[in-house]
Amino acid sequence: MTSLHSPGRTVDVDGITTPDSPYPSATRAGDTVYVSGQVSFGDGGSVVGEGDIEAQTRCSLERLGKVLSTYGASLSNVVSCTVYLRDAALAEAFNRTWVSVFAGHRPSRATVVAELLDPRLLVEVQATACLPQGGPDRAEAWK
């Protein structure tokens, strides 16, 4: 179940984070949504696409889309991302999947080579999105 937390304008999306997590799935400030880093975790802490950068990228971006959907937004509302790759050698395959998933939308992006907290993970994507103007606002109580 998705949980909205009005004081900090945060949201915990079922399958992404829980209220006892040290950080929320996302935080909203006005019409801007800051989505916490998304990785390719599946049920029970399994890694979707272990060893496969394209599968992990696709899963991470699907999770990002799921978080944005709680605000009535989608990947097309993303304006900026920070991407953490385990190895620079993964960049070409990562970019191929990125372009495929974003389908012509090109948000600003920084890409950093970094050691991720779980050694099975190859990529983490953190994003900032602007909510659609005049679209549905699932967090109506926060206005």
C-alpha positions as CSV (number, residue, x, y, z in Angstrom):
1,M,0.0,0.0,0.0
2,T,1.3,3.4,-0.9
3,S,1.6,5.7,2.1
4,L,1.5,9.5,1.9
5,H,3.1,11.6,4.6
6,S,1.8,15.1,4.6
7,P,4.3,17.0,6.9
8,G,7.4,16.2,4.7
9,R,5.4,15.7,1.6
10,T,6.9,12.3,1.2
11,V,5.5,9.1,-0.2
12,D,6.4,5.4,0.3
13,V,5.3,3.4,-2.7
14,D,4.5,-0.3,-2.1
15,G,7.3,-2.4,-3.3
16,I,9.8,0.5,-3.4
17,T,10.1,1.7,0.2
18,T,8.2,1.3,3.5
19,P,7.4,3.9,6.3
20,D,10.3,2.4,8.4
21,S,12.8,2.9,5.5
22,P,15.5,5.5,6.3
23,Y,14.3,7.5,3.2
24,P,11.0,7.8,1.3
25,S,10.3,6.8,-2.3
26,A,10.0,10.5,-3.2
27,T,9.5,13.9,-1.7
28,R,7.3,16.6,-3.2
29,A,8.1,20.3,-3.0
30,G,5.5,22.4,-4.8
31,D,5.2,21.0,-8.3
32,T,8.6,19.3,-8.2
33,V,9.1,15.6,-7.2
34,Y,12.5,14.4,-6.0
35,V,12.6,10.6,-6.4
36,S,15.1,8.6,-4.3
37,G,17.6,6.4,-6.1
38,Q,16.0,3.4,-7.8
39,V,17.7,0.1,-8.3
40,S,16.6,-3.3,-9.6
41,F,15.4,-4.9,-6.4
42,G,12.5,-7.4,-6.8
43,D,10.5,-9.2,-4.2
44,G,12.3,-10.2,-1.0
45,G,15.4,-8.3,-1.8
46,S,16.2,-10.3,-5.0
47,V,18.0,-8.4,-7.8
48,V,16.2,-8.4,-11.1
49,G,18.7,-9.0,-13.9
50,E,21.7,-9.9,-11.8
51,G,24.8,-9.3,-13.9
52,D,22.7,-7.7,-16.8
53,I,23.0,-3.9,-17.1
54,E,20.2,-3.7,-19.6
55,A,17.7,-5.6,-17.4
56,Q,18.8,-3.7,-14.3
57,T,18.4,-0.3,-16.1
58,R,15.0,-1.2,-17.4
59,C,13.9,-2.4,-13.9
60,S,15.3,0.8,-12.2
61,L,13.4,3.0,-14.7
62,E,10.2,1.0,-14.3
63,R,10.4,1.6,-10.6
64,L,11.0,5.3,-11.2
65,G,7.9,5.4,-13.3
66,K,5.9,3.6,-10.6
67,V,6.9,6.2,-8.0
68,L,6.1,9.1,-10.4
69,S,2.7,7.5,-11.2
70,T,1.6,8.1,-7.5
71,Y,1.7,11.8,-8.4
72,G,0.0,11.5,-11.8
73,A,3.3,11.9,-13.5
74,S,5.4,9.7,-15.8
75,L,9.0,9.4,-17.2
76,S,8.1,12.2,-19.6
77,N,8.0,14.6,-16.6
78,V,11.5,13.8,-15.6
79,V,13.8,16.9,-16.0
80,S,17.0,15.7,-14.5
81,C,18.7,12.4,-13.3
82,T,21.8,11.4,-11.5
83,V,22.9,7.9,-12.6
84,Y,25.4,5.8,-10.7
85,L,27.1,3.0,-12.7
86,R,29.3,0.4,-11.1
87,D,31.7,0.4,-14.0
88,A,32.3,2.8,-16.9
89,A,32.4,-0.2,-19.3
90,L,28.6,-0.5,-18.7
91,A,27.8,2.9,-20.2
92,E,27.2,1.9,-23.7
93,A,24.6,-0.8,-22.9
94,F,23.1,1.4,-20.2
95,N,22.7,4.3,-22.7
96,R,21.1,2.0,-25.3
97,T,18.5,0.9,-22.7
98,W,18.0,4.5,-21.4
99,V,17.3,5.8,-24.9
100,S,14.8,2.9,-25.5
101,V,12.9,3.4,-22.3
102,F,12.8,7.3,-22.5
103,A,11.6,7.0,-26.2
104,G,12.8,10.4,-27.4
105,H,12.5,12.3,-24.1
106,R,16.0,13.5,-23.0
107,P,16.2,14.8,-19.4
108,S,19.4,16.4,-18.2
109,R,21.7,13.8,-16.7
110,A,24.9,13.3,-14.8
111,T,26.5,9.9,-14.8
112,V,28.9,8.8,-12.0
113,V,31.0,5.7,-11.7
114,A,30.5,4.5,-8.1
115,E,30.5,1.5,-5.8
116,L,26.9,0.7,-5.0
117,L,25.8,-0.5,-1.6
118,D,24.8,-3.9,-2.8
119,P,27.6,-5.6,-4.9
120,R,24.9,-7.3,-7.1
121,L,23.7,-3.9,-8.3
122,L,25.1,-2.3,-11.5
123,V,23.1,0.9,-11.7
124,E,21.1,3.3,-9.5
125,V,18.9,6.2,-10.9
126,Q,17.8,9.2,-8.9
127,A,15.5,11.7,-10.6
128,T,13.8,15.1,-10.4
129,A,10.4,15.6,-12.1
130,C,8.0,18.4,-12.6
131,L,4.3,17.5,-12.1
132,P,2.1,17.9,-15.2
133,Q,0.2,21.2,-15.3
134,G,-3.6,20.6,-15.0
135,G,-3.2,16.9,-14.6
136,P,-4.4,14.7,-11.8
137,D,-2.8,15.3,-8.4
138,R,-2.9,12.2,-6.3
139,A,-1.5,14.1,-3.4
140,E,-4.3,16.6,-3.4
141,A,-4.3,17.0,0.4
142,W,-0.8,18.6,0.2
143,K,-1.9,21.7,-1.8
